[in-house]
Amino acid sequence: MNLNETKDVNYVHQTEIMTETIQKELRYQKLYTHYGINPFKKGTKQ
């Protein structure tokens, strides 16, 4: 293949790669639910 030749873009293949990547990201995505309280923050007295 010469340097002047360009590869044709296979849109179906690119879509499959993007779909697979998104599925992997969503599978391993977890929400952070372990929140702490800042002991140095001044709050209101009750």
N, C-alpha and C positions, 0 to 999 in steps of 0.2 A: 504494500500500500504506500503510495506516495504521500508526501507531506501536504500536497495541494488537495488531496481527496478528503472529503468530510464524511463522517459516518451519519447514516440516517438515524433520526431519533425514533425509537420504538416507544410510542406513547402508552401502549398497553403494558409493556414491561415496566416502564417508569411508574405507572399507576399501581401496579402490583407491588413494587418495592415500597412506594409511599404508604400503601394500605397496610402492608406487613409491619412497617416501622411504627405507624400510629397504633396498631393493635398491641405491639410490644410495649410501647410507652404507657398505654392505658392499663395494661395488665399489671405493671409494676409500680404504678402511681398510687401512693398512699397519702392520706391526709394526716397532717401532724396534729395530734389531739392531746399531747402531753404538755400542758401549759403550767408554768410555775408563777408564783406571786413574788414580785420584787419586794424584799424586806426593807429596802432603803427608801422606798417611795413614801412620801408623807401623804397620809390620807386624812379623812375627816374623822374627828373623835365623836363617839356616840355616847 
